[in-house]
Amino acid sequence: MDHIVTLDSRQEAALQAIADKFIAQHKGDAVKALKEMIVLNGHLQERLDALSSPRRATR
């Protein structure tokens, strides 16, 4: 891991609530929810990388 995030108790509680809802959407299957989150993060990272890469001149 390149970056470690430290959360305060309020942020931790909010994150836990969101995680619980996400797992519930996957019928309680935490592994399935984790896999989907990894895929979603991969797509978002690709989009961020595309936005931050130098623009090529188009003619």
C-alpha positions in Angstrom: 0.0 0.0 0.0 1.3 3.4 -0.9 -1.0 5.5 1.3 -2.5 4.8 4.7 -5.6 6.7 5.7 -6.3 7.4 9.4 -10.0 7.9 10.3 -11.4 9.5 13.4 -14.3 7.7 15.2 -17.0 9.6 13.4 -15.5 8.8 10.0 -15.0 5.2 11.0 -18.7 4.9 12.0 -19.8 6.5 8.7 -17.6 4.1 6.7 -18.9 1.1 8.6 -22.5 2.1 7.9 -21.7 2.4 4.1 -19.8 -0.9 4.1 -22.8 -2.6 5.9 -25.2 -1.3 3.2 -22.9 -2.3 0.4 -22.6 -5.9 1.8 -26.4 -6.0 2.3 -26.9 -5.1 -1.4 -24.9 -8.3 -2.1 -27.1 -10.4 0.1 -24.6 -10.5 2.9 -21.8 -11.9 0.7 -18.8 -9.8 1.8 -16.4 -11.5 -0.7 -18.7 -10.7 -3.6 -19.1 -7.1 -2.3 -15.3 -6.8 -2.0 -14.7 -8.1 -5.5 -17.2 -5.6 -7.0 -15.6 -2.7 -5.0 -12.2 -3.7 -6.4 -13.6 -3.7 -10.0 -15.3 -0.3 -9.4 -12.1 1.2 -8.0 -10.2 -0.1 -11.0 -12.5 1.6 -13.4 -12.3 4.8 -11.4 -8.5 4.7 -11.3 -8.4 4.2 -15.1 -10.6 7.3 -15.5 -8.5 9.3 -13.1 -5.3 8.2 -14.9 -6.8 9.2 -18.3 -7.6 12.7 -16.9 -4.2 13.2 -15.4 -2.2 12.0 -18.4 -0.7 14.6 -20.7 -3.1 15.5 -23.5 -1.9 14.7 -26.9 -2.2 17.4 -29.6 -4.9 16.5 -32.1 -4.9 17.8 -35.6 
